Amino acid sequence: MRTQVAIIGGGPAGLLLSQLLHKAGVASVVLERRSREYVLSRIRAGVLETGLVNLMHEAGIAERMDREGFIHDGTLIANGNDQFRIDFKELTGSHVMVYGQTEVTRDLYEARDAAGATVMHECSGVKPHDLTTDAPYVTFFHEGAVHRLDCDFIAGCDGFHGPCRQEIPLSVRREFEKVYPFGWLGVLSETPPVDNELIYSNSERGFALCSMRNANLSRYYIQCQLSDTPDDWTDDAFWDELRRRIPEEAADRLVTGPSIEKSIAPLRSFVCEPMQWGRMFLCGDAAHIVPPTGAKGLNTAASDVNYLWRALVAWYKDGERGGIDTYSETALARIWKAERFSWWMTTLLHRLPEQSEFDIRMQDADIAYLQHSTAAQTAMAENYVGLPY
Ligand SMILES: Cc1cc2nc3c(=O)[nH]c(=O)nc-3n(C[C@H](O)[C@H](O)[C@H](O)COP(=O)(O)OP(=O)(O)OC[C@H]3O[C@@H](n4cnc5c(N)ncnc54)[C@H](O)[C@@H]3O)c2cc1C
């Protein structure tokens, strides 16, 4: 088998790259470890920056998002019962789009199907080879047989646990990591959201986030112990705890119902440098992770895809290799800023096990500064809606 770009991983990064390359006349094959149903059952991100929205338009998959997505011009920040709004539109002229990652992935699959693309599911033992030569290839098992996929380039879009990052020699690879001492317990419920906008809440009992997917589908999170499991939390216990962590007027409006999904995610900041090795390029969670506070996970994957897609198309169409050679440097410059923002929002809004009274006063002062300073609000807003590519 031969293609121009072999894409390992059929999550949003891999599928979006494949679709954008297709639009520019560059062929690719996507190799995914899981089944399509499994990929589509994962409930993850839901806030899209304008950069990703624009890429969806360029990829020709924006029709449903434009129809069903919700534009958010601002967000609410709470500290105990004190609540204020960050007005993205007024401060930056921009906004974010609320549209679930699951829906983005579904739209991408449909577009790839319509184009007759090769997306191979349930591939195991996927391994890239000869990355520092002009003729890299990938081997893998599929439907009981060993396959070889020859290509010009390999895109490692295989998420945090995928094999591609490990192909960068240890003598070259540097990994930077911060693991946070708490997790997020998330609940999805078929109930109307408590507010039209997201509420990020710092309370003395810990962080809470009120989020949504649509007018009758809410996504709520509370900070929890890393040792907790979803079974430790009945729906009633979750709703009671959420009510205690958000401002009273929001708690009074909260509509509860049975959870249709409940999961715990650990929080981590992680960056791998470099993001390329020979003819292999890492994209998305394969190279970096952010804690979900700040909604940057899917969006950073999209910014990598933006740089890589343009670099590959310039190579194929104009023989221009500048974008290829500088991919890692260009992508990392933006990634580190998103890492800083996600770390800052996480530190601002969560209670930490070892936190002293002084640390809590610092958090309160930081939130008060944000509440009363237009400069601080502008800095937050421009990062939240997404720095330019
Ligand atoms: C539980 C959870 C909740 C999250 N919530 C949020 C959120 O609320 N907000 C936010 O902004 N971000 C969130 N994120 C992060 C966001 O979902 C990711 O940043 C985003 O999915 C990155 O896309 P990706 O394509 O790079 O990686 P992934 O979505 O991880 O896709 C990688 C793909 O590669 C496949 N793969 C792995 N190994 C192999 C292999 N050996 N061979 C072939 N394929 C392989 C995987 O099956 C997967 O389909 C969350 C992440 C998780 C895990």
The ligand as a Gaussian input file, in Angstrom:
#p B3LYP/6-31G(d) Opt

LIG

0 1
 C      -11.388000      12.212000      29.258000
 C      -10.972000      13.453000      28.511000
 C      -11.716000      14.614000      28.627000
 C      -11.336000      15.764000      27.951000
 N      -12.061000      16.901000      28.094000
 C      -11.677000      18.016000      27.450000
 C      -12.383000      19.215000      27.585000
 O      -13.363000      19.283000      28.297000
 N      -11.936000      20.313000      26.922000
 C      -10.822000      20.262000      26.114000
 O      -10.447000      21.262000      25.500000
 N      -10.149000      19.134000      25.958000
 C      -10.552000      18.017000      26.599000
 N       -9.846000      16.890000      26.454000
 C       -8.717000      16.919000      25.551000
 C       -9.150000      16.763000      24.084000
 O      -10.189000      15.841000      23.994000
 C       -7.922000      16.300000      23.324000
 O       -6.945000      17.318000      23.426000
 C       -8.206000      15.967000      21.864000
 O       -8.952000      14.785000      21.770000
 C       -6.905000      15.820000      21.104000
 O       -7.146000      15.251000      19.857000
 P       -6.071000      14.252000      19.216000
 O       -6.631000      13.849000      17.914000
 O       -4.733000      14.894000      19.276000
 O       -5.971000      13.030000      20.230000
 P       -7.052000      11.897000      20.559000
 O       -8.417000      12.457000      20.564000
 O       -6.554000      11.220000      21.785000
 O       -6.943000      10.919000      19.328000
 C       -5.842000      10.061000      19.157000
 C       -6.307000       8.841000      18.410000
 O       -5.187000       7.976000      18.194000
 C       -5.611000       6.665000      18.414000
 N       -4.449000       5.834000      18.746000
 C       -3.801000       5.737000      19.914000
 N       -2.811000       4.849000      19.837000
 C       -2.839000       4.372000      18.575000
 C       -2.070000       3.408000      17.895000
 N       -1.102000       2.723000      18.510000
 N       -2.360000       3.152000      16.607000
 C       -3.352000       3.822000      15.963000
 N       -4.131000       4.735000      16.581000
 C       -3.866000       5.002000      17.860000
 C       -6.618000       6.770000      19.551000
 O       -7.487000       5.645000      19.620000
 C       -7.340000       8.035000      19.189000
 O       -8.470000       7.814000      18.391000
 C      -10.201000      15.742000      27.128000
 C       -9.465000      14.574000      27.004000
 C       -9.821000      13.429000      27.682000
 C       -8.989000      12.185000      27.555000

